[in-house]
């Protein structure tokens, strides 16, 4: 989602910059076009007259030499074609045209000045005051058409009191410009000039608005389509898993954005489900196998009870059945514990506990069970400072007890529990002086229901679940359990976990 938002913000920013650039460029072109169209009519009209006559009389107009102006070849070509060339530099307007006598006329004015408007008025007054047989209304129509302005007679002269001093007058009002002039016959006329230039243009604004909205919609559609395709990929994987295809995964998962992280989480969930299904299948097979022996012994014991000749034989068979029932109970407890740890883990209440006290408790308990065995603990230097750790004490106790119990079954005479604690981790190594375990079997011993020596394990009361339970307990503590070789000659089982649990 963050990636999409960043993409949209980027698109909006780019569109905004594009719109600003287009507006600036269009305003520059429109600005030059406006003044070219506005200056051209009076200069083109002047170009038809004898230059020597009109130059001295018209405001802002002068005659210049072609050599003085370093005009480009393009501008000279335009002048030769009887076009008007303008140059706007800051607030100054310069315009040139060629007269009928091939002389170069120049008009110079400030953009905020009224010279160009007064030039219009002077030309109109000169033409309308000229003696001619053409009626005045026809002359007004002709000059208005040539200069592209509107000319209306003013009946109420009080509207233009300034005309009593001068024959022409220019008025600016809210960006609009109008003019008035008085003829020799005292008739007053009003001149309507073209609309003043405005940087705001509705057609350009509407074009940019439609273009930007269309482009924004297109980009948004592409982003949403990309998002939809990725979500559809997750949906497809989920549908395949629901049909039993447990190896289905989301492609292109990662941690780039929320959708990628969702794909990664989905793949992790699918891996866990696939592993749970495999474990469930193995457990069903193993449990059915494990239950056969005690159930068969119970059935055999029941049959023997029917044939018992005396109380002593009867009591012996009952004790045997009771032992088999106890074995079944322990097996079920182991299976339930492993299933609870495997299927998502228990709700662990991590609390600070003295790990050394747990170790000493296990050593004491196992020592009372195996008095003939030397069971003792050792602590690395400085470990007593870091003996407090965030753990689920009940499960850590069970893990250590399981390892020490296994070690007593196979040790010759000694079992040592070595503790090494520091500021970051806790480590407990359970070592014995027994025959050890071949390195090729170090990983397989943690597999559920795995037995390296089936007859010996059965005689010692194991079900092949203890080490699997230990590994899962350490997994939920953020640690790991692994196997190595002890300097005492036997096996060395190690438990390592962080002293402080990560905060979620």
N, C-alpha and C positions, 0 to 999 in steps of 0.2 A: 504493500500500500504506500509506503514511503517513497518507493521508486516511482510509482505512478504520480504521486503528488509533486515530486521533484520534476518529473517530465512535464506535467501540466504547467507548473510555474515557469519552467524553461521556455515552453512554447508560448506562454502569455508574454514573457519578457521579450522573446525574439519578435513576436508579432507587434508588440508595442514599439520596439526600436524600428521595425520595418515601417510601421505606420508613420512614425515621426519623420523618418527619412523620406518617405513618399510625399508627406505633406510639405516638408521643406522644399523638396525638389519641385513639386507642382506649384507651390507658391512662388518660387523663383521664376519659373516659366510663365505663370499667369501674370506675375508682376511686370515682367519685361514685355509680354504681349499686350497688356493693358496700356502701358505708356507708349508703345509703338503705335497701337491703333489710335491713341488719343492725340499724339503729336503729329501723326502723318497727315491728316486732312488740312490743317492750316499751312504746314510747310509745303505740301504738294500744291496747294492753291497759290502760295507765294511764288513757287518755282515757275509759274506761267507768266509772271510779270517781268518787266525789265528790272534786273537786280539793282542797278544804280538808283532807281526811283524808290524802291520799297525798303531798302535796307535801313536807311536813315530814319524812317518813319515808324518802324515796327519795334515794339518792346521785346528785348531779349534776342533779336535777330541781328546777325553780323555776317560780313563776307570774309572768308578765309581762303588761304591758298592751299591747294592740295598737298604741296610739299611740306607745309607746316604740320599737317596731321599724319602721322605715320600709320595710316589705315592698312588693314590687311587686304590681301588680294580678294578675299571673299566679300568684304565690305565694299571694295571698289567696284566689284562686279554688280553688287546690289544697287549701288548708286547709279551706275551706268544704265541699269534697268529701271531707272526712275523710282526706285524704292527709297524709303527713309531709313537711315541707320541711326540707332541710338546707343548710348553708353551711359549706364547708371553706376556711379561710383559713390558709395556711401549715400549722402543726401543730395548729390549733385546730378542733374540731368543734362546730358549733351545729346543733340540730334543734328544730323546733317542730311542735306539733299542737294541734287544738282538742279540749277535753274535752267531755263530754256536757252540761256546764252552760255551754258556749260560752265557757269560759275558755281562755286561751292558755298551754299548757305549753311550757317550754323545757328542753332538755337541753344541758349544756355540759361538754365534756371535752377533754383532750388526746388526740391520736390514739395516743400511746404509753402513755396511762394505762389502768388497768383498770376505770374507772368503769362503762363500758357492760356489762362482764361481771358486775360486782358487782350492777348493777341487775337483770340477768337473774336472778341467784341470789336476790336479795331478793324479787323477785316470785314466784319459784317456791316459796320457803320460806313466804311469807305465804299463798299459795293452799293449799299442802299442809297447813299447820298449822291452817287454819280448821276450825272444828267443822262437820261436815256428815255427813249420812247416806250420802253417796256413797263407795263404797269407795276406798281409797288408790290402788290400781292404776288405777282409772278416772280419778281426778283427775290422776294422773301422765300418763296418756295424753292427757288433754284439754289440760293446760297445755303439754305438749311439742309438741302439734300447733299450738296457738295461737302459741307463741313460736318454732316451727320449730327446735327443738333436740332432742338425744337425751338421755334420762335413764335411767341404769342404777344399780341398787342395788349398793353395795360391801359385800361380805361380810367382807373383811379390813380392819378399821379401821386397821391399822398403815400402810396406804398413805397415810393422811391424818392424821398426827399433829397437824398445825396446827389441826384442827377442835376440839381440846380447849380452845383459847383462844377461837376465834371459830366461829360457826355456818356461815360461808361462807369459801371459800378459792379463789383463782385462781392457776393455775400456767401460766407461759410456758415453752415448750421448743421451740427451733429454729423459731421462727415460728408454731408451733401453740399454741393456748390451750385449756385445759380448766379446769373448775371442780368444786368439791365442796361439799356442804352437809349439815348435820345437822338432823334434825327434832326436835321436842319428845320424841318417843318414842325418841330416840337412834339412829334408823336413818340410815345414811349413804348418800348417793347421789352419783353422778358425772354431770356434765353435759358433753355433747359439743357444743361450739359449731361453727357453720359454718366451713368451711375458711378460714384467714386469706387476706387479699388477697395476690396475687402479680402482679408486673408482667409476668411471662412467661405467655403464653397460647398453647398448642399450636394451637388452631384458627386464631388470627390469624397465627401464625408460618407455618403450612402454607399458608394463603391467600396471604400475601405472597410466600412462596417460589414457589408455583405461578404466581401472577400475574407476578412479576418474571422468572421463567424463560421464561414464555410471551411476555412483551413483549420480552425480550432475544432470544429466538429469532426473533420476528417482525422486529425491527429488523435483526438479523444477516442474516436471509433477504433483506430488502430491499437491504441493502448488497451482499451477495454477488450478488443478481440484477442490481444496477446494474453491478457489476464484470464479471459474465458477459456482459451486453449489450454493454459496451464492448469486451471481448475478442472477442465474436462479430463485432462491426463490423470489427475488424482481420482476423479470420479470413475474413470475406466479401471484403474487399478483396484479401487474398492469393489467395483462390480465383479471383477475377476476373482477376487478373494472370496466374495460371497458365494460364488459358484464352485468354490473348492480349489481354485488355482492358487495355492498358498505361496508359490514362488513369484507372484506378480508384485512388481515394484514400480514406484514413480521414477521416471527418468528425469534427468537434469535437476536433481535435488541438490541443495547446498545451503549456504547461509548468506546469500547475496541480499535477499529481501524476505518479507513475511511469507510469500508463496513458496519460495525455495525452502525456507525453514519448515513450513507446513509439510512439504514433500519429504523432508528429512525425518520429521517426527512420524509421518505416516509409515515410512520405510522401517523405522525403528519398531513401531507398533507391529508391523507385519512380520518382522524378524522374530519378535517376541511371541506372536501368535503361532508362527510356524514352529518355533522351538517348543512352545507349550504343547502343541498337538503331538510333536514327536515324543516329548517326555511322557505325555499321557498314554500314547501307544506303548512305549517301553514299560511304563508302570503297570499297565493292565496285563501285559505279558509276564512281567516279573512277579507281580503280586499273585497272579494265578499259579505261578510256579512255586512261590514261597509258601503259599497256603496249603499246598498239597501235602507236604510232610507232616505238619502238626495235625491237620485234619485226618490224615490216614492213621496217625498214631492214636488219636482220640477214638476213631472208629474201631481200631484194633483193640484198644483198651476196653471199650464198651462190650465188645464180643467176649473178651477174656473175663469180664466181670460175671457174665452169665455162667461161666464154667469154673469159677473159683470154688475150691472145696472148703476153704476156711476163711476166718476173719483176717488173718495176717495177709494172705494173698489178695484178698479184696481191698484191704487198706493200701497195699502196694500199688495196685492198679489205679485206685482213686487218686493217690499222690501223683502217679504218672500223668493221669488225665488233667489234674490241676496244674501240673507243670506245663503241659502242652497249651492249656488255656492261657496261662500266664505268658507263654511265648507268643501266642496269637495276639494278646493284648499289647505286648511290647512292639510287635511288628506293626500293628495298626497305628499305634502311637507314632512310630517312626515314619510311617507312610504319610500320616496326616500332617506331621511337622514338616516333612520335606515338601509336600504339596502346597502347604501354606506359604513356605518360603519361596517356592518356585513360581507360583502363580501370582506374581505381582508383589509379593513381600508382605509381611505383617505390618501392623501399625506400631512402629518402634518409638518408644518414649525415651529419647536420649536424655540422660542426666549425667552430671559429673559423678564419677565413682572412683574409688581407689582400686586400680587394677592389681596392684601388688597384694591387696587383701583378698581379692578373688583368687589369685594364684595360690596364696597360702591356704585358703579354704579347700581348694581342689587337692593340693598336695596332702593336706591332713586327711581328707575324706578317702583318697585312694590309698594312703598309708594304712588306714585302719582296715581297708578291704584286703590289701595285700601286705600283711605285716612282714612277710619274708622277703619283700622286695625293698631295695634302697631307693626311696623316692625323695628328692630334695630339689631346692630352688637356688638359683644364683642370679645376682643382679649386676649389670655392668656399672662401672663407676659413674656416678652422677644421676643414675636412674631414679633414685628416691625423690629427687626434686620435681620430676615430671611424671609422677605416678598417677596423678589425677587426670582422667580422660572422660570425654563425653561418649558414653556407651549405653547400650541396653544391657545392664548387668546380668540379667537372667540368661540372655543368649550368649554373651561372652563366657559366662561360667560354663554353659553347656559345651561350647566349642573346646575350651581348655580341658574340661573333664573328658570329653570324647577322645581327644588326642592322648591324654595321659592314660586313660583306660586302655586304648589300643596299644600304647607303648608297653604297659605292664603285661599284656598278653604275650608279646613276642620278645621282651627283653630277657636277657640271661639273669641279671641281678640288679641292674641300676637303670633308673630313669631320672633325667635331669631336665628341669624347666628353667631355661635361661631367659631373663627379662632385660630388655634394652629399651629405655624410654628417653626421648629428647623433646625439644620444644615443638617439633612438627609431627612426629610419628611415635607409635607404640609398636614394639615387636616382641613376640614371644616364640621361642624355639623349644620344642619338646623333643629331646634326644634319648636314645636308648642304646644299649650295648648288644642288641640282638643281631640276627643275620642280615637285617637291612632289606631293601627292596631294589631290584634291578632298575637301572636308570631308564630302560625302555618302558617301564611300567609306571614311571613317576606321574604321568598325566592321567593314565587310565584308572588309577586308584580312586580318583574323585568322581568317576562315572557312577550313576545310581545303580545299585545292585551288583556292582562289580566285585569279584572275588579273585584274588591271585592264587589262593590255595583253598579250594572249596571245602575240603574236608576239615582243614584246620580251622577255617573261619566258622564253620558250623559248630565245631566242638567248643569254640570260645564264645559262642553266642552272638555272632555278628550277622547282620542282614545285608551288608553292602550299601547302607544308606548313611551311615554316620559321617563319613568324610564328605559326602555330597552336601549334607546339612551344614557342616562346618564351612564349606566354601560359600554356600549361599548366605550364611550369616555374615561372613566377612564382606561379601558383595554388598549387602544392604548397609554395612558400616562404611562403605567407600574404600574398602581394602581388598586384600587377596590372601589366599592360602596356597602354599606350594610346598613341594617336597624336595629334600636334598639328602646329602650323606653326612652323618655325624662323625666327629673325630673319635667318638667312642666305638665306632665300628658299625653301628646300626643305622636306623633311619632318623632323619631330622625333619619334623613337620614344623613349618613356620607360619605364623599369623602376623600380618602387618596391616595397620589401619591408621588413618590420621587421628591425632590426639584431639583435634577440634573438628566437629562436623560442619560441613558447608551449610550456609544459610540459604534456604530456598524461598 
